[in-house]
Amino acid sequence: MASEDSKSFGSSFSHYFRTYSTVKKIKVHNTSVAILHRILQFVVLAYIAVYIVWLKKGYQDVQMPSGSSVIKVKGVARVSTDNSSFNSNNIKQDLWDAAEYLIPPIENNAFFIATRKTVTYDQTLSTCPSGGLIEIQQKWKCNFDSLEVEKECFPTFTFNLLQSGSDERSPGINYRFAEKYSVNGIKYRTLTKIYGLRFIIAIRGSGLGYMIIGEIICEFIFLKFHKYRNEYRRIKTKRYHLNQSKKCDDSTKVV
């Protein structure tokens, strides 16, 4: 019994991968039905051609982009290190390069630029300006079926302020770090608070490409290029005339 079940399963499995199923058509000669059928076909084709293909580009497959961006920042900035206001006559100012104001040096899809450093000795506090959180939106819209895809496939950038220093509960972007040292066996630390701008990069967009339908290709190959295409057409299409009375196997007439 197990052997018969195994053979039956093997035969079904082999039949599944060695046969191709299609739909058989019967051509019926009837003027009124044929005219109605052609009108409906024209309406459907017009809808597909105008709305889906031309306006909505439904013949193309849409894929959302995925990836990350790494930003390299260079340059020199003048930074106030003591005064709580941005006075130009503040004598305690430093020149920072990317090694000092870019913390951390490399970050995926974001980067932080320090705009002010507050060094607190003996745990004293002071009022300092705050930073902010800014989103850089990178939007791609590419049509890979276009002849000028290399010229058109470039991103556009928009900037959105997500958080500013005017927020009362959590003003701006800042963080602290401590530097520890020891003098005469006594441990001390210097607490530094960094304010700055954090930029977050968001990738958006779409990529359009021609959507290939496997069944249409297989059908086209069988009808046009296969060596048995004539036999396939004969088997697939059957002509029938409704306006001619004809006896059927059950002795009934079709009019």
N, C-alpha and C positions, 0 to 999 in steps of 0.2 A: 504493500500500500504506500509506504514511504517512497519507494522507487518510482511509482506512477506519479505521485505528487511532485517529485523532483523533476521528472521529465516534462510534466505539464507546465511547471513554473519556468523551466529552461526554454520551452517552446514559446511561451508568452513573452518572455524577456527578449528572445531573438526576434520575434515578430514585431515587437514594439520599436526596435532600432533599425529594422530593415524595410519598413513600409512607410509610405507618405500618404496621408489622408487629404482629400480635397472634396470640393462640392460639385455635384453633377448638375448641369443646367438642362432644362427642357424649354425649347423655343415654341411658344404658342402663337398662332396666327389669329389675332383678334384686334380689329382696328381700334375700338373704343378703349379697351384695356391698354393697348400699346400706346395710344396718345396720352392717356392719363399717366402711364408709367414714365414716358419721356418728359412730361411736364414736371413731375415730381423729381426726376433725375436732374433736370435743368435747375430747379430751385435749390436742390441740395448742392449741386456743383457751383452755382453762383454764390451760395452762402460760404462754401469752403474756399473758393477762389478769392472772394472779396474780403470776407471778415476774418477767416482763420488764417489763410495764407498771406494775404497782402497786409491787412491791418495788424493782426496778432502774431504773424510769423510762426504759425503753428507747425510748419514743416521742419522747424529747427528744434533741437533738443537743448534745454537750458541746464547749465551746471553752475552751481555756486562756487566761488573761488575759496581756496583754503591756503593758508601760508602764514608767514610771519615776516616782520621787517626789523632790521637791525640798523639803528641810526648812529652815525659817527658825527660828533659835534667838535668843532675846532674854533679857536678864537681866543681873544683876551678881553677880560671884563674888569672894570673898576668897582670894587666892593667896599662898602662901609663896614667897619669891624667894631665900632663902639657906639656911635651916636644912634639914638632911637629914631631919628628922622633923617630923611635924605637931603641933608644940607650940603651944598657944594663946597662950603668952607670947612667941612669936617676934615681935620688933619689926620685922623686915624683911618686911612683908606689903604687898601691893598690892591695889587694887580693879580688877578687869578687867570690861569690858563685852564685848558680842558682837564688837566690832571687834578685840579683842585675844585672846580665847580661842577664837574660831572661825576655824580656819585649814585650808583656804582658805575664803573667805566662802560660796561656792556650790559644791556637788558633787552629781552625780547619784547617787541611790540610796545615799548615805552622807553622814556629816558627822563632823567631828573636833572634840572639845572639849578644849582644853588645860587641864590641871589643875596643872601646875607648870612653871616656867621656871628653868633653871640656866644662868647666865652664867659662862663660864670665861675668865679673863684669864690671859695668859701660858701657855696650854695646860695648866693644872692640871686634875685630875679629882677628882670627889667622888662619894659614894654618894647616890643619889636614889631616891625611890619611883617605881615604874613605873605605866604606864597599863594599858589592856586593850582587847580587841576584842569588841564585842557585836553580835549579829545581832538586828535587829527584823524579825520575820516578819509580813507583812501578808497575811492570808488572806481571800479573797473566796469566797462561796458564794451565787450568785444564781440564782433560778428566774424567768426572764423570762415564763413562762406564768402565774405567780401573780398574783392580783388585787391583792395587797399588795406588789408588787415594790419600790415606792419605800420602803416601811417595812422590808422584810427585807434588802435588798441593801446591807449595811454590813459593813466589814471587822472582823475580830478581830485583836488584836495579841498576839504572844508574844515573849519575850526569851530569847535563848540566849547564854551566855558562850562565845565561841570561843577566846579566849586571855586569860590573866590575868597579873598581874605575878609569880606564883609559878613560871612556867615558867623552868627553869634555862638552857636554851640561848638562847632569845630572849624575854626578859622584857618583857611589855607592849608598848605602842606608843610609839615615840619617834622623833624625827628631829632633825637639826642644820641650822643655817644660820649663815653667817658674815657679819659686817659689817666691811668693810675701810675703813681710814682712813690718813692719812699725817700724820706730825709731823716737821717739820724735814727733809723729804726721805726719811724712813725709813717704810716701809710696815708697818702693824700690822693686826691683825684681832681682832675679838671673837667668840668662838665661843659660840653659844647652843644649848642642847639643850632641846627641848620634850617633855614627857611629857603624855599625856592619854588620853582615851577616844575610840575611833573606832567609830562606829555604822554598820553596813551594813544597808540595807533590802532585804529579799527579798520579792517579790510572788508569792503562791501563790493557788490557788483554781480555780474552774470556773464557767462560765455555762451554764445549761440553757435550751434553746429547742426548740420543736416542729420535728421533722425532716420536711420535705415530700418525698414521693416522686413524681417526675414521671410515671411510668407509671400509677400509680393515679389521678392526677388526669385524665390523658388518657383513660383507660378510663372513668372516671365521666362525663366530658363527653360521650363518644361514646354511652354507654348512656342518659343521662338528658336531655341538653339539645340535642344536635345535631339539625338538622332532618331528617337521614336516620337517626335512631336506630332506627326500626322496621325498616328494611332491614338495618341493622348487626346488630341482635339476631337477625334471621332467618338471616343468613349465618353469624354467630358460633356459634349454637346449633343442633345437629341432634339430633333425637330418633330413637332406635332401640330396638326391642323384641326382646330375645333369646328370649322365650318364644313367639314366633311364627315358624314355619318359613317361610323365604323363599328363593326362588331368587336366586342371585347371577349375575353375568356369566359366571363360570366353571362354572356348573351345579352348584355345591356348595351344601349346606344349612348354615345356622347355627342351632343349637338353644340 
